Amino acid sequence: MLEFIGPALEHLFTLENFLWINLGVFIGSVFAAVPGLTVILCVILFLPFTYKMTAIPGMMFLLGIYCAGGYGGSVSAILINTPGTPHAATTMMDGHPLSQKGRTKAALKIALYASTFGGIFSALMLLFLGPQVAEVASQLGTAEYFMVCLFGLTIIAGVSGKSMIKGVIAACIGLLISCIGADPMTSYDRFTFGIPRLYLGLDLAICLIGLFALVEILAKAEKKPGPLVLDTKKMNDDGKITKEEYKRMLRPTLISSIIGVMVGIVPGTGASEASWFSYDRAKAMSKHKEEFGHGSVEGIAAAEAANNAVTGATLIPLLTMGIPGDGTVAIMLSALMINGLNPGLSLFTTQGDIMYAIMIGLVFVNLFMLLQGSFLTKLFAKVVSIPQEILTPVIVLFCFAGAYSVNKNYFDVGIALIFAVVAWLLRKLDMPPVPILLGMVLGNMTETNFRRALLISNGNPTIFVSSIYCIIFVVLIVLAVSTLIRSKMKEAKAEGKK
């Protein structure tokens, strides 16, 4: 580790990297502050821009968007009682009531400080745990890697959406899409239908523009949102946080950061789960339970620390095994691989300077988020009231420009439109899009390791239970599936009683 720190700092401390970090933080904060514009949408729109960058500035830009999105969603949650991102719904529970008491600026400062603490905590966990997990991952063979992929797909499909069956179907659709193009083992073409352009497969960024970005425009076109009127005068309070409040924030912030890291490491979970779980824990441990839901500083701190503590933790399975911790991080995998950075132990040994530069850079991403949040919060707040009739055409232009720029041809624009229509139909059927994304990302790895394992064993399926690691993952898959089925059954019974 120590031999890589010096070169990593040399790679990181450049004007270009810091400019991209700040631009990413600014864009992420602005996007997340607008209700309906999610972080994953923002990352997808700007992913094609990173294809022309080298690894470090490209990842710094995307990580800036990712981390700032965790904080930005709290701005609209506190100001207008509408979460900018799904995980900000927890912050809204106490953030808006505190704002109604005339302490809007104080609520925003608490959210910012807690988000920064959680983000830096998770970045340090990534820095110290990442290489150790990579060493364990280096002991995995093809059969073990298949079981890891299967575990990731099982978890993600189960926790996405209300129906586990629909989640599994969505994951299978993603796996099917990943099969388009050349067979990874024989190079024969599959599902190309005589179209030469499909022989190389479908570019992930183009598919995601249709799957997540353009479909949002179609969904917005079906609604008639009322105008959002934001009174920025209520942000003119002194924003003072007392010493007593700082003391009360300390324990829930620390515990929530730990919870966020633990949740983030598990593929398929995410910031929303971490936020709600941390909020519940903070309430259970608080001496002021009656304040929760009515403007509790502990509630805001717990929710924001947890959702930003997830960011660094989701990168641990991504960088060590190629298994994305959540949908947003899955998109970053293509930014890594286009620069020849394949996740695993070799990434930490042969290209350790680049890896440590990215991991240390995550600390600076959160520090710059703190600086921008301290001076630009009023600007982020004004973004909340941007009319949809202005915002929507801008997003559409970004979508088409991004789809065209990847390979500079109109065929890709058509692919994006096709995926938008498919995604819209799937939304009507209440099919979650995240399992499709993860199926597309993990499809090639899952198939290749499955077929290689069977070749090694001459077709004997017992190879998938031949090592202790395989058995561990089999047990984890069984436990995960049984837990998910039990929780879905409880939810169904609860709805039936209503």
Kinemage of the C-alpha trace (Angstrom):
@kinemage 1
@onewidth
@group {chain A} dominant
@subgroup {mainchain}
@vectorlist {calphas} color= white
{ca met a 1} P 0.000 0.000 0.000
{ca leu a 2} L 2.627 2.544 1.053
{ca glu a 3} L 4.608 2.167 -2.171
{ca phe a 4} L 1.554 3.346 -4.143
{ca ile a 5} L 0.667 6.389 -2.005
{ca gly a 6} L 3.394 8.678 -3.398
{ca pro a 7} L 2.693 7.985 -7.093
{ca ala a 8} L -1.065 8.117 -6.393
{ca leu a 9} L -0.816 11.592 -4.907
{ca glu a 10} L 1.251 12.748 -7.908
{ca his a 11} L -1.476 11.484 -10.247
{ca leu a 12} L -4.265 13.006 -8.155
{ca phe a 13} L -2.884 16.478 -7.380
{ca thr a 14} L -3.384 18.075 -10.771
{ca leu a 15} L -5.472 21.083 -11.731
{ca glu a 16} L -7.408 18.967 -14.239
{ca asn a 17} L -8.533 16.465 -11.579
{ca phe a 18} L -9.652 19.132 -9.121
{ca leu a 19} L -11.560 20.973 -11.847
{ca trp a 20} L -13.413 17.790 -12.813
{ca ile a 21} L -14.139 16.983 -9.162
{ca asn a 22} L -15.680 20.412 -8.586
{ca leu a 23} L -17.639 20.292 -11.820
{ca gly a 24} L -18.991 16.850 -10.912
{ca val a 25} L -19.935 17.993 -7.399
{ca phe a 26} L -21.713 21.051 -8.781
{ca ile a 27} L -23.643 19.103 -11.429
{ca gly a 28} L -24.563 16.354 -8.952
{ca ser a 29} L -25.846 18.858 -6.396
{ca val a 30} L -27.933 20.716 -8.980
{ca phe a 31} L -29.455 17.569 -10.492
{ca ala a 32} L -30.266 15.928 -7.184
{ca ala a 33} L -31.886 19.125 -5.871
{ca val a 34} L -34.546 18.967 -8.604
{ca pro a 35} L -37.327 16.477 -7.722
{ca gly a 36} L -37.508 13.718 -10.310
{ca leu a 37} L -33.940 14.057 -11.579
{ca thr a 38} L -32.118 11.169 -9.929
{ca val a 39} L -28.378 10.675 -9.465
{ca ile a 40} L -28.390 7.648 -11.751
{ca leu a 41} L -29.981 9.770 -14.500
{ca cys a 42} L -27.264 12.395 -14.071
{ca val a 43} L -24.422 9.844 -14.205
{ca ile a 44} L -25.900 8.262 -17.359
{ca leu a 45} L -26.206 11.627 -19.128
{ca phe a 46} L -22.597 12.577 -18.453
{ca leu a 47} L -21.018 9.113 -18.816
{ca pro a 48} L -20.256 9.549 -22.566
{ca phe a 49} L -18.142 12.625 -21.734
{ca thr a 50} L -15.764 10.459 -19.694
{ca tyr a 51} L -15.028 8.190 -22.673
{ca lys a 52} L -12.579 10.797 -23.951
{ca met a 53} L -10.883 11.215 -20.551
{ca thr a 54} L -8.218 9.158 -18.837
{ca ala a 55} L -9.183 6.987 -15.864
{ca ile a 56} L -8.545 9.340 -12.932
{ca pro a 57} L -10.292 12.555 -14.127
{ca gly a 58} L -13.169 10.494 -15.553
{ca met a 59} L -13.760 8.656 -12.270
{ca met a 60} L -13.301 11.842 -10.228
{ca phe a 61} L -15.989 13.536 -12.323
{ca leu a 62} L -18.460 10.653 -11.903
{ca leu a 63} L -17.699 10.253 -8.191
{ca gly a 64} L -18.279 13.977 -7.740
{ca ile a 65} L -21.757 13.573 -9.237
{ca tyr a 66} L -22.414 10.415 -7.187
{ca cys a 67} L -21.426 11.832 -3.790
{ca ala a 68} L -22.931 15.285 -4.264
{ca gly a 69} L -26.175 13.638 -5.354
{ca gly a 70} L -26.428 12.126 -1.887
{ca tyr a 71} L -26.476 15.595 -0.325
{ca gly a 72} L -28.290 17.469 -3.106
{ca gly a 73} L -31.502 15.489 -2.668
{ca ser a 74} L -31.848 16.863 0.861
{ca val a 75} L -32.151 20.456 -0.397
{ca ser a 76} L -35.626 20.046 -1.902
{ca ala a 77} L -36.609 17.630 0.883
{ca ile a 78} L -35.938 20.331 3.464
{ca leu a 79} L -37.232 23.314 1.485
{ca ile a 80} L -40.413 22.074 -0.194
{ca asn a 81} L -41.074 18.732 1.517
{ca thr a 82} L -40.306 16.865 -1.736
{ca pro a 83} L -37.224 14.633 -1.815
{ca gly a 84} L -34.942 15.291 -4.772
{ca thr a 85} L -33.744 11.665 -4.624
{ca pro a 86} L -35.451 8.567 -3.159
{ca his a 87} L -33.125 8.289 -0.148
{ca ala a 88} L -33.767 11.933 0.772
{ca ala a 89} L -37.288 10.916 1.827
{ca thr a 90} L -35.819 10.004 5.224
{ca thr a 91} L -34.224 13.447 5.578
{ca met a 92} L -37.596 15.011 4.741
{ca met a 93} L -39.114 13.484 7.913
{ca asp a 94} L -37.302 15.989 10.129
{ca gly a 95} L -35.681 18.391 7.668
{ca his a 96} L -38.872 20.083 6.521
{ca pro a 97} L -40.423 20.365 10.004
{ca leu a 98} L -37.197 22.022 11.219
{ca ser a 99} L -37.381 24.384 8.230
{ca gln a 100} L -40.976 25.292 9.132
{ca lys a 101} L -39.727 26.312 12.565
{ca gly a 102} L -37.646 29.026 10.894
{ca arg a 103} L -34.369 27.061 10.915
{ca thr a 104} L -34.008 26.260 7.211
{ca lys a 105} L -30.333 27.160 6.985
{ca ala a 106} L -29.577 25.166 10.135
{ca ala a 107} L -31.318 22.093 8.678
{ca leu a 108} L -29.315 22.408 5.447
{ca lys a 109} L -26.058 22.783 7.401
{ca ile a 110} L -26.789 19.691 9.499
{ca ala a 111} L -27.494 17.711 6.323
{ca leu a 112} L -24.280 18.968 4.715
{ca tyr a 113} L -22.042 18.265 7.711
{ca ala a 114} L -23.499 14.791 8.267
{ca ser a 115} L -23.226 13.962 4.546
{ca thr a 116} L -19.590 15.051 4.496
{ca phe a 117} L -18.733 13.008 7.595
{ca gly a 118} L -20.447 9.901 6.190
{ca gly a 119} L -18.763 10.344 2.820
{ca ile a 120} L -15.262 10.759 4.251
{ca phe a 121} L -15.811 7.826 6.635
{ca ser a 122} L -16.801 5.538 3.746
{ca ala a 123} L -13.897 6.796 1.600
{ca leu a 124} L -11.466 5.817 4.370
{ca met a 125} L -13.148 2.417 4.696
{ca leu a 126} L -12.705 1.921 0.946
{ca leu a 127} L -9.048 2.929 1.190
{ca phe a 128} L -8.273 0.430 3.955
{ca leu a 129} L -10.707 -2.414 3.219
{ca gly a 130} L -10.512 -2.438 -0.584
{ca pro a 131} L -7.029 -3.998 -0.902
{ca gln a 132} L -7.824 -6.628 1.769
{ca val a 133} L -11.036 -7.667 0.023
{ca ala a 134} L -9.112 -7.805 -3.273
{ca glu a 135} L -6.645 -10.261 -1.740
{ca val a 136} L -9.513 -12.562 -0.733
{ca ala a 137} L -11.090 -12.140 -4.177
{ca ser a 138} L -7.799 -13.258 -5.787
{ca gln a 139} L -8.358 -16.726 -4.272
{ca leu a 140} L -11.632 -17.145 -6.162
{ca gly a 141} L -11.757 -19.334 -9.265
{ca thr a 142} L -14.253 -19.393 -12.129
{ca ala a 143} L -16.858 -21.376 -10.145
{ca glu a 144} L -16.566 -19.009 -7.170
{ca tyr a 145} L -16.885 -15.950 -9.409
{ca phe a 146} L -20.054 -17.384 -10.961
{ca met a 147} L -21.515 -17.854 -7.470
{ca val a 148} L -20.565 -14.251 -6.584
{ca cys a 149} L -22.365 -13.009 -9.720
{ca leu a 150} L -25.380 -15.194 -8.942
{ca phe a 151} L -25.496 -13.850 -5.381
{ca gly a 152} L -25.356 -10.269 -6.650
{ca leu a 153} L -28.126 -10.853 -9.184
{ca thr a 154} L -30.280 -12.626 -6.569
{ca ile a 155} L -29.998 -9.795 -4.055
{ca ile a 156} L -30.522 -7.048 -6.622
{ca ala a 157} L -33.515 -8.719 -8.234
{ca gly a 158} L -35.063 -9.367 -4.832
{ca val a 159} L -34.774 -5.893 -3.357
{ca ser a 160} L -35.792 -4.011 -6.523
{ca gly a 161} L -39.479 -3.280 -6.702
{ca lys a 162} L -42.443 -4.747 -4.872
{ca ser a 163} L -42.458 -8.120 -6.617
{ca met a 164} L -39.492 -10.470 -6.354
{ca ile a 165} L -40.710 -12.406 -9.423
{ca lys a 166} L -40.770 -9.236 -11.527
{ca gly a 167} L -37.297 -8.383 -10.251
{ca val a 168} L -35.994 -11.790 -11.343
{ca ile a 169} L -37.675 -11.435 -14.757
{ca ala a 170} L -36.123 -7.969 -15.154
{ca ala a 171} L -32.672 -9.376 -14.303
{ca cys a 172} L -33.169 -12.135 -16.908
{ca ile a 173} L -34.067 -9.492 -19.511
{ca gly a 174} L -30.780 -7.755 -18.714
{ca leu a 175} L -28.883 -11.042 -19.064
{ca leu a 176} L -30.566 -11.665 -22.440
{ca ile a 177} L -29.595 -8.197 -23.696
{ca ser a 178} L -25.985 -8.840 -22.640
{ca cys a 179} L -25.928 -11.880 -24.976
{ca ile a 180} L -26.348 -9.701 -28.097
{ca gly a 181} L -23.148 -9.717 -30.151
{ca ala a 182} L -20.186 -12.072 -30.356
{ca asp a 183} L -20.135 -15.181 -28.161
{ca pro a 184} L -17.340 -14.595 -25.587
{ca met a 185} L -16.125 -18.202 -25.917
{ca thr a 186} L -16.514 -18.965 -29.641
{ca ser a 187} L -16.920 -15.501 -31.263
{ca tyr a 188} L -20.021 -16.642 -33.177
{ca asp a 189} L -22.611 -13.905 -33.513
{ca arg a 190} L -25.809 -14.100 -31.428
{ca phe a 191} L -29.095 -12.204 -31.778
{ca thr a 192} L -27.603 -9.847 -34.375
{ca phe a 193} L -30.366 -10.507 -36.975
{ca gly a 194} L -27.917 -9.856 -39.800
{ca ile a 195} L -27.073 -6.334 -38.587
{ca pro a 196} L -23.247 -5.968 -38.636
{ca arg a 197} L -23.324 -3.131 -36.083
{ca leu a 198} L -24.718 -5.510 -33.441
{ca tyr a 199} L -21.780 -7.925 -33.741
{ca leu a 200} L -19.849 -5.846 -31.175
{ca gly a 201} L -22.825 -5.839 -28.835
{ca leu a 202} L -24.785 -2.933 -27.431
{ca asp a 203} L -22.933 -0.105 -25.744
{ca leu a 204} L -24.002 0.168 -22.105
{ca ala a 205} L -24.140 3.977 -22.077
{ca ile a 206} L -26.474 4.073 -25.102
{ca cys a 207} L -28.831 1.490 -23.613
{ca leu a 208} L -28.940 3.301 -20.283
{ca ile a 209} L -29.780 6.634 -21.907
{ca gly a 210} L -32.984 5.030 -23.168
{ca leu a 211} L -33.570 2.810 -20.159
{ca phe a 212} L -33.264 5.528 -17.488
{ca ala a 213} L -33.069 8.980 -19.081
{ca leu a 214} L -35.447 9.173 -22.049
{ca val a 215} L -38.069 7.070 -20.258
{ca glu a 216} L -38.193 9.719 -17.518
{ca ile a 217} L -39.114 12.293 -20.153
{ca leu a 218} L -41.906 10.026 -21.397
{ca ala a 219} L -43.140 9.593 -17.819
{ca lys a 220} L -43.076 13.345 -17.186
{ca ala a 221} L -45.040 13.957 -20.392
{ca glu a 222} L -47.914 11.958 -18.903
{ca lys a 223} L -48.146 14.229 -15.886
{ca lys a 224} L -49.003 17.863 -15.371
{ca pro a 225} L -46.894 18.991 -12.425
{ca gly a 226} L -47.909 22.172 -10.683
{ca pro a 227} L -45.451 25.056 -10.425
{ca leu a 228} L -43.006 24.911 -7.526
{ca val a 229} L -42.885 28.226 -5.706
{ca leu a 230} L -39.793 28.609 -3.575
{ca asp a 231} L -39.472 31.405 -1.062
{ca thr a 232} L -35.723 31.842 -0.516
{ca lys a 233} L -36.386 34.474 2.172
{ca lys a 234} L -36.900 31.699 4.703
{ca met a 235} L -33.213 30.836 4.241
{ca asn a 236} L -32.229 34.092 5.908
{ca asp a 237} L -32.099 32.641 9.426
{ca asp a 238} L -28.714 32.713 11.178
{ca gly a 239} L -28.235 28.947 10.688
{ca lys a 240} L -26.781 28.608 14.157
{ca ile a 241} L -26.364 25.096 15.552
{ca thr a 242} L -25.843 24.996 19.312
{ca lys a 243} L -23.098 23.022 21.093
{ca glu a 244} L -25.771 20.800 22.625
{ca glu a 245} L -27.113 19.972 19.168
{ca tyr a 246} L -23.625 19.162 17.898
{ca lys a 247} L -23.174 16.754 20.813
{ca arg a 248} L -26.516 15.097 20.096
{ca met a 249} L -25.586 14.723 16.417
{ca leu a 250} L -22.233 13.058 17.068
{ca arg a 251} L -23.339 9.546 18.061
{ca pro a 252} L -26.086 9.038 15.435
{ca thr a 253} L -23.755 10.410 12.743
{ca leu a 254} L -20.982 7.957 13.656
{ca ile a 255} L -23.271 4.935 14.066
{ca ser a 256} L -25.166 5.773 10.861
{ca ser a 257} L -21.876 6.030 8.965
{ca ile a 258} L -20.956 2.527 10.127
{ca ile a 259} L -24.412 1.237 9.145
{ca gly a 260} L -24.115 2.943 5.746
{ca val a 261} L -20.781 1.240 5.052
{ca met a 262} L -22.097 -2.173 6.110
{ca val a 263} L -25.212 -1.793 3.944
{ca gly a 264} L -23.271 -0.404 0.983
{ca ile a 265} L -20.885 -3.365 0.819
{ca val a 266} L -23.788 -5.770 0.192
{ca pro a 267} L -24.686 -5.723 -3.556
{ca gly a 268} L -28.240 -4.674 -4.293
{ca thr a 269} L -28.841 -2.635 -1.165
{ca gly a 270} L -28.460 1.100 -1.284
{ca ala a 271} L -28.784 4.531 0.243
{ca ser a 272} L -32.546 4.296 0.878
{ca glu a 273} L -32.223 1.117 2.957
{ca ala a 274} L -29.264 2.556 4.859
{ca ser a 275} L -31.082 5.841 5.555
{ca trp a 276} L -34.269 4.281 6.906
{ca phe a 277} L -32.410 1.712 9.000
{ca ser a 278} L -30.108 4.377 10.470
{ca tyr a 279} L -33.044 6.693 11.148
{ca asp a 280} L -34.822 3.902 13.020
{ca arg a 281} L -31.675 3.115 15.049
{ca ala a 282} L -31.122 6.792 15.881
{ca lys a 283} L -34.688 7.120 17.109
{ca ala a 284} L -34.390 3.968 19.238
{ca met a 285} L -31.189 5.240 20.910
{ca ser a 286} L -32.236 8.875 21.313
{ca lys a 287} L -33.184 10.472 24.609
{ca his a 288} L -35.440 12.827 22.657
{ca lys a 289} L -37.673 10.408 20.741
{ca glu a 290} L -40.573 12.844 20.836
{ca glu a 291} L -38.680 15.218 18.498
{ca phe a 292} L -38.439 12.705 15.659
{ca gly a 293} L -40.820 13.671 12.881
{ca his a 294} L -41.018 17.200 14.268
{ca gly a 295} L -37.575 18.595 13.420
{ca ser a 296} L -35.019 16.385 15.169
{ca val a 297} L -31.378 17.267 14.447
{ca glu a 298} L -30.474 13.647 15.230
{ca gly a 299} L -32.909 12.372 12.601
{ca ile a 300} L -31.464 14.620 9.871
{ca ala a 301} L -27.879 13.735 10.815
{ca ala a 302} L -28.568 9.989 10.898
{ca ala a 303} L -30.296 9.926 7.506
{ca glu a 304} L -27.702 12.042 5.708
{ca ala a 305} L -24.652 10.331 7.234
{ca ala a 306} L -25.994 6.926 6.203
{ca asn a 307} L -26.864 7.758 2.605
{ca asn a 308} L -23.421 9.259 1.921
{ca ala a 309} L -21.585 6.513 3.807
{ca val a 310} L -22.958 4.107 1.205
{ca thr a 311} L -21.009 5.798 -1.628
{ca gly a 312} L -17.506 4.555 -0.820
{ca ala a 313} L -18.730 1.165 0.391
{ca thr a 314} L -20.469 0.358 -2.913
{ca leu a 315} L -17.092 0.717 -4.646
{ca ile a 316} L -15.533 -2.074 -2.556
{ca pro a 317} L -17.265 -5.004 -4.349
{ca leu a 318} L -16.983 -3.117 -7.658
{ca leu a 319} L -13.213 -2.567 -7.592
{ca thr a 320} L -12.358 -5.937 -6.049
{ca met a 321} L -14.713 -8.343 -7.841
{ca gly a 322} L -16.504 -6.338 -10.529
{ca ile a 323} L -19.839 -6.668 -8.672
{ca pro a 324} L -21.526 -3.222 -8.466
{ca gly a 325} L -22.919 -2.264 -5.085
{ca asp a 326} L -25.836 -0.384 -6.668
{ca gly a 327} L -27.156 0.774 -10.026
{ca thr a 328} L -25.223 4.054 -10.140
{ca val a 329} L -21.887 2.385 -9.433
{ca ala a 330} L -22.648 -0.222 -12.104
{ca ile a 331} L -22.499 2.549 -14.696
{ca met a 332} L -19.035 3.567 -13.479
{ca leu a 333} L -17.760 0.072 -14.319
{ca ser a 334} L -17.849 0.935 -18.025
{ca ala a 335} L -15.816 4.099 -17.327
{ca leu a 336} L -13.169 1.911 -15.669
{ca met a 337} L -13.102 -0.821 -18.299
{ca ile a 338} L -12.852 1.569 -21.252
{ca asn a 339} L -9.493 2.601 -19.745
{ca gly a 340} L -8.383 -1.023 -19.447
{ca leu a 341} L -9.002 -1.226 -15.681
{ca asn a 342} L -10.510 -4.644 -14.962
{ca pro a 343} L -11.635 -5.088 -11.326
{ca gly a 344} L -9.710 -7.535 -9.136
{ca leu a 345} L -6.433 -7.936 -7.265
{ca ser a 346} L -4.424 -7.143 -10.408
{ca leu a 347} L -5.985 -3.693 -10.349
{ca phe a 348} L -4.386 -3.059 -6.948
{ca thr a 349} L -0.998 -4.575 -7.849
{ca thr a 350} L -0.254 -3.651 -11.467
{ca gln a 351} L -2.165 -0.331 -11.450
{ca gly a 352} L -2.174 0.431 -7.755
{ca asp a 353} L -1.156 4.061 -8.242
{ca ile a 354} L -4.327 4.738 -10.276
{ca met a 355} L -6.535 2.825 -7.818
{ca tyr a 356} L -5.181 4.635 -4.767
{ca ala a 357} L -5.474 7.966 -6.569
{ca ile a 358} L -9.185 7.258 -7.150
{ca met a 359} L -9.736 6.103 -3.549
{ca ile a 360} L -7.882 9.067 -2.006
{ca gly a 361} L -9.664 11.340 -4.475
{ca leu a 362} L -12.989 10.253 -2.971
{ca val a 363} L -11.955 11.984 0.274
{ca phe a 364} L -11.356 15.225 -1.636
{ca val a 365} L -14.684 14.842 -3.438
{ca asn a 366} L -16.435 15.059 -0.066
{ca leu a 367} L -14.286 17.991 1.067
{ca phe a 368} L -15.160 19.948 -2.070
{ca met a 369} L -18.807 19.015 -1.533
{ca leu a 370} L -18.545 20.631 1.917
{ca leu a 371} L -17.048 23.812 0.425
{ca gln a 372} L -19.604 24.115 -2.360
{ca gly a 373} L -22.461 23.296 0.000
{ca ser a 374} L -21.308 26.012 2.384
{ca phe a 375} L -21.203 28.764 -0.255
{ca leu a 376} L -23.615 27.685 -3.008
{ca thr a 377} L -26.609 26.251 -1.144
{ca lys a 378} L -28.808 29.240 -2.047
{ca leu a 379} L -28.033 28.626 -5.717
{ca phe a 380} L -28.841 24.913 -5.377
{ca ala a 381} L -32.103 25.895 -3.696
{ca lys a 382} L -33.158 28.153 -6.584
{ca val a 383} L -32.660 25.262 -9.003
{ca val a 384} L -35.600 23.507 -7.307
{ca ser a 385} L -38.049 25.906 -8.963
{ca ile a 386} L -36.761 25.573 -12.569
{ca pro a 387} L -39.868 25.075 -14.780
{ca gln a 388} L -40.225 21.609 -16.319
{ca glu a 389} L -40.880 23.120 -19.752
{ca ile a 390} L -37.305 24.466 -19.720
{ca leu a 391} L -35.676 21.503 -18.010
{ca thr a 392} L -37.195 18.740 -20.168
{ca pro a 393} L -35.923 19.911 -23.607
{ca val a 394} L -32.435 20.407 -22.155
{ca ile a 395} L -32.391 16.821 -20.848
{ca val a 396} L -33.642 15.469 -24.204
{ca leu a 397} L -30.849 17.324 -26.023
{ca phe a 398} L -28.285 15.869 -23.608
{ca cys a 399} L -29.712 12.376 -24.182
{ca phe a 400} L -29.459 12.550 -27.979
{ca ala a 401} L -26.051 14.246 -27.902
{ca gly a 402} L -24.751 11.616 -25.472
{ca ala a 403} L -26.097 8.698 -27.530
{ca tyr a 404} L -24.598 10.105 -30.739
{ca ser a 405} L -21.219 11.018 -29.212
{ca val a 406} L -20.310 7.485 -28.071
{ca asn a 407} L -19.667 6.158 -31.598
{ca lys a 408} L -20.716 9.180 -33.662
{ca asn a 409} L -23.512 7.470 -35.586
{ca tyr a 410} L -27.284 7.748 -35.716
{ca phe a 411} L -27.800 4.006 -35.279
{ca asp a 412} L -27.006 4.450 -31.580
{ca val a 413} L -29.615 7.214 -31.283
{ca gly a 414} L -32.165 4.755 -32.669
{ca ile a 415} L -31.061 2.117 -30.139
{ca ala a 416} L -31.566 4.632 -27.314
{ca leu a 417} L -35.085 5.410 -28.574
{ca ile a 418} L -35.941 1.697 -28.796
{ca phe a 419} L -34.774 1.151 -25.221
{ca ala a 420} L -36.820 4.164 -24.087
{ca val a 421} L -39.998 2.650 -25.547
{ca val a 422} L -39.180 -0.781 -24.056
{ca ala a 423} L -38.472 0.813 -20.660
{ca trp a 424} L -41.754 2.723 -20.825
{ca leu a 425} L -43.682 -0.504 -21.516
{ca leu a 426} L -41.846 -2.274 -18.683
{ca arg a 427} L -42.721 0.603 -16.361
{ca lys a 428} L -46.385 0.113 -17.228
{ca leu a 429} L -45.954 -3.521 -16.172
{ca asp a 430} L -44.289 -2.335 -12.915
{ca met a 431} L -40.965 -3.921 -13.880
{ca pro a 432} L -37.982 -2.390 -12.015
{ca pro a 433} L -35.192 -1.097 -14.319
{ca val a 434} L -32.232 -1.572 -11.933
{ca pro a 435} L -32.147 -5.418 -12.250
{ca ile a 436} L -32.062 -4.979 -16.046
{ca leu a 437} L -29.039 -2.721 -15.673
{ca leu a 438} L -27.249 -5.161 -13.372
{ca gly a 439} L -28.092 -8.070 -15.664
{ca met a 440} L -26.504 -6.206 -18.574
{ca val a 441} L -23.415 -5.320 -16.535
{ca leu a 442} L -22.906 -8.774 -14.991
{ca gly a 443} L -24.141 -10.813 -17.967
{ca asn a 444} L -20.811 -11.352 -19.702
{ca met a 445} L -18.987 -12.138 -16.458
{ca thr a 446} L -21.715 -14.524 -15.284
{ca glu a 447} L -21.884 -16.435 -18.574
{ca thr a 448} L -18.111 -16.651 -19.095
{ca asn a 449} L -17.384 -17.968 -15.607
{ca phe a 450} L -20.294 -20.431 -15.759
{ca arg a 451} L -19.137 -21.925 -19.058
{ca arg a 452} L -15.460 -21.995 -18.087
{ca ala a 453} L -16.271 -23.763 -14.821
{ca leu a 454} L -18.228 -26.443 -16.682
{ca leu a 455} L -15.391 -26.868 -19.191
{ca ile a 456} L -12.890 -27.333 -16.371
{ca ser a 457} L -15.112 -29.935 -14.683
{ca asn a 458} L -16.086 -31.685 -17.958
{ca gly a 459} L -19.690 -30.676 -17.437
{ca asn a 460} L -19.900 -31.776 -13.784
{ca pro a 461} L -22.121 -29.244 -11.923
{ca thr a 462} L -20.670 -30.263 -8.515
{ca ile a 463} L -17.826 -27.812 -9.233
{ca phe a 464} L -20.185 -25.087 -7.972
{ca val a 465} L -20.080 -26.617 -4.461
{ca ser a 466} L -16.484 -27.855 -4.584
{ca ser a 467} L -14.839 -25.172 -2.408
{ca ile a 468} L -15.563 -23.460 0.890
{ca tyr a 469} L -16.161 -20.159 -0.909
{ca cys a 470} L -18.757 -21.761 -3.196
{ca ile a 471} L -20.534 -23.299 -0.218
{ca ile a 472} L -20.523 -19.948 1.602
{ca phe a 473} L -22.164 -18.236 -1.359
{ca val a 474} L -24.703 -21.054 -1.756
{ca val a 475} L -25.675 -20.573 1.889
{ca leu a 476} L -25.847 -16.794 1.426
{ca ile a 477} L -28.056 -17.170 -1.657
{ca val a 478} L -30.425 -19.535 0.179
{ca leu a 479} L -30.588 -17.202 3.197
{ca ala a 480} L -31.115 -14.153 0.995
{ca val a 481} L -33.904 -15.776 -1.027
{ca ser a 482} L -35.676 -17.130 2.068
{ca thr a 483} L -35.416 -13.755 3.818
{ca leu a 484} L -36.736 -11.921 0.774
{ca ile a 485} L -39.645 -14.341 0.338
{ca arg a 486} L -40.529 -14.012 4.033
{ca ser a 487} L -40.460 -10.207 3.887
{ca lys a 488} L -42.581 -10.146 0.722
{ca met a 489} L -45.113 -12.477 2.362
{ca lys a 490} L -45.298 -10.193 5.415
{ca glu a 491} L -45.844 -7.185 3.160
{ca ala a 492} L -48.598 -9.036 1.297
{ca lys a 493} L -50.322 -9.958 4.589
{ca ala a 494} L -50.077 -6.383 5.831
{ca glu a 495} L -51.631 -5.066 2.616
{ca gly a 496} L -54.346 -7.744 2.833
{ca lys a 497} L -55.346 -6.577 6.305
{ca lys a 498} L -55.736 -3.036 5.052
